[in-house]
Amino acid sequence: MTDRRDALLDAAITLLGEQGIRGVTHRAVDAAAGLPAGSTSNYFRTRDALLNAVVDRFAAREKANGDAIATRVGPSTPAELVEMLAVFARDATGPHRTLTLARYVILVEAAQYPALRARLLATGSRAQAWFENWMRIVGSTDVDRDTPIILNAWTGLVLHELAIPSPAFDPGSQLAPLVAALFRTRHPHDISVEAS
């Protein structure tokens, strides 16, 4: 039961990432999942219900991706934080490009739909709390200030790369000066953050 539901949601995410919001209909999701007509509507009676469930599903998938990266990179210094963010950015614009595009499509859609916005805020707050923990580990003494600055810069960087891909995409070199500037006042020694 859960497998079929997840298959439908993953199909909807793929459609969002590849075709945008207009590509997501119950019938299209059924076809993309390779399931009988009516399968999506059995689980999600309305389009709003489907999109709300999609938000939860891509948040879970992004968390799994993030946990896997953090296990490998696990930052304890500002330089390692840059490395982790760079790996995330390359992952989000490379192997998980469609998933990331789906998130941005939903973000734009949420501007018009308060219920969807509320769902994004709920899943986003969990992701932010996860990142705030890393900020404390690497030495931020003002997590409330530093976290949105870094996350908003990362989000813009990834969005630009998705819209206008560049073979020279180097997220580490773009994030390093920002991270260094935020941490320099708390660390008297010069922070050397190598580009990833």
C-alpha positions in Angstrom: 0.0 0.0 0.0 2.7 2.5 1.0 4.9 1.4 -1.9 2.1 2.2 -4.4 1.4 5.6 -2.7 5.1 6.4 -2.8 5.3 5.4 -6.4 2.5 7.8 -7.3 4.1 10.6 -5.4 7.5 10.0 -7.0 5.8 10.0 -10.4 4.2 13.3 -9.5 7.6 14.7 -8.4 9.1 13.6 -11.7 6.3 15.3 -13.7 6.7 18.5 -11.6 10.4 18.6 -12.3 10.2 17.7 -16.0 6.9 19.4 -17.0 6.0 21.9 -14.4 2.8 22.3 -12.5 0.6 21.9 -15.5 2.0 18.4 -16.2 0.6 17.1 -12.9 -2.9 15.7 -13.3 -4.3 12.5 -11.7 -4.3 10.8 -15.1 -0.7 11.9 -15.9 0.5 10.6 -12.5 -1.2 7.3 -13.1 0.5 6.9 -16.4 3.9 8.0 -15.2 3.7 5.6 -12.3 2.6 2.8 -14.6 -0.5 2.1 -12.6 -4.2 1.7 -13.6 -6.3 4.8 -14.3 -7.9 6.0 -11.1 -5.0 5.0 -8.8 -4.0 8.5 -7.9 -7.5 9.6 -7.2 -8.0 6.6 -4.9 -5.2 8.0 -2.7 -5.5 11.7 -3.3 -9.1 12.9 -4.0 -8.1 16.4 -5.0 -5.2 18.0 -6.7 -4.5 20.0 -3.5 -4.3 16.7 -1.5 -1.9 15.4 -4.1 0.4 18.4 -4.0 0.4 18.5 -0.2 1.5 14.9 -0.1 4.1 15.6 -2.7 5.6 18.3 -0.4 6.0 15.7 2.4 7.4 13.1 0.0 10.1 15.4 -1.5 11.0 16.6 2.0 11.6 13.0 3.1 13.6 12.3 0.0 15.7 15.4 0.4 16.3 14.6 4.1 17.5 11.1 3.1 19.9 12.7 0.5 21.0 15.2 3.1 21.7 12.6 5.7 23.7 10.5 3.3 25.9 13.5 2.4 26.3 14.7 6.0 27.4 11.2 7.0 30.2 11.5 4.4 31.1 15.1 4.9 29.9 15.9 8.5 31.3 19.4 9.0 33.1 20.6 12.2 34.7 23.7 10.8 33.5 26.6 8.5 35.6 25.2 5.7 34.0 21.8 6.0 30.6 23.5 6.1 31.4 25.0 2.7 32.4 21.6 1.4 29.1 20.1 2.6 27.1 22.9 1.0 29.0 22.5 -2.2 28.3 18.8 -2.3 24.6 19.5 -1.6 24.5 22.0 -4.4 26.1 19.6 -6.9 23.8 16.8 -5.8 20.7 19.1 -6.1 21.6 20.3 -9.6 23.0 16.9 -10.8 21.7 13.5 -9.8 18.7 15.0 -8.0 18.0 17.8 -10.4 14.4 16.7 -11.1 13.6 16.5 -7.4 15.1 20.0 -6.8 13.2 21.4 -9.8 10.0 20.0 -8.3 10.7 21.9 -5.1 11.1 25.2 -6.9 7.9 24.6 -8.9 6.0 24.0 -5.7 7.6 27.1 -4.1 6.3 29.2 -6.9 2.8 27.6 -6.7 2.7 28.2 -3.0 2.7 31.9 -3.6 -1.0 31.5 -4.7 -2.1 28.8 -2.3 -1.9 29.4 1.5 -2.4 25.7 2.4 0.5 24.6 0.2 2.6 27.4 1.7 1.8 26.2 5.2 2.9 22.7 4.3 6.2 24.0 2.9 6.8 26.0 6.0 6.2 22.9 8.2 8.7 20.7 6.2 11.1 23.6 5.7 11.2 24.3 9.5 12.4 20.7 10.0 15.1 21.1 7.4 16.2 24.5 8.9 16.4 23.0 12.4 18.7 20.2 10.9 20.9 22.8 9.3 21.0 25.0 12.4 22.5 22.1 14.3 25.4 22.0 11.8 25.8 25.8 12.2 26.2 25.3 16.0 28.7 22.5 15.4 30.9 24.6 13.2 30.9 27.5 15.6 28.2 30.0 14.8 27.4 32.2 17.7 24.4 33.7 16.0 22.5 30.8 14.4 19.4 32.9 13.9 21.3 35.4 11.8 23.7 33.1 10.0 21.4 30.3 9.0 19.0 32.2 6.7 21.9 34.2 5.2 23.7 31.0 4.1 20.6 29.0 3.2 19.2 31.9 1.1 22.5 32.3 -0.8 22.6 28.5 -1.4 19.0 28.5 -2.6 19.7 31.3 -5.1 22.9 29.6 -6.3 21.1 26.3 -6.9 18.2 28.0 -8.6 20.5 29.9 -11.0 22.3 26.7 -11.9 19.1 24.9 -12.5 17.8 27.7 -14.8 21.1 28.4 -16.6 23.5 25.4 -16.1 27.2 26.1 -16.4 29.9 23.6 -17.0 32.1 25.8 -14.7 29.6 25.5 -11.7 31.7 25.8 -8.6 29.4 26.3 -5.6 32.3 26.1 -3.1 34.1 29.1 -4.5 30.9 31.2 -4.4 29.9 30.2 -0.9 33.4 30.3 0.7 33.7 34.1 0.9 30.2 34.4 2.5 30.9 31.7 5.1 34.3 33.2 5.8 32.8 36.7 6.3 30.1 35.4 8.7 32.6 33.5 10.9 35.6 35.9 10.7 34.2 38.1 13.6 34.1 35.1 15.9 37.4 33.6 14.8 40.3 36.0 15.0 42.5 33.8 12.7 42.0 34.0 9.0 39.6 31.4 7.8 40.9 29.7 4.7 38.0 28.0 3.0 39.0 26.0 0.0 36.7 25.8 -3.0 35.2 22.4 -3.6 
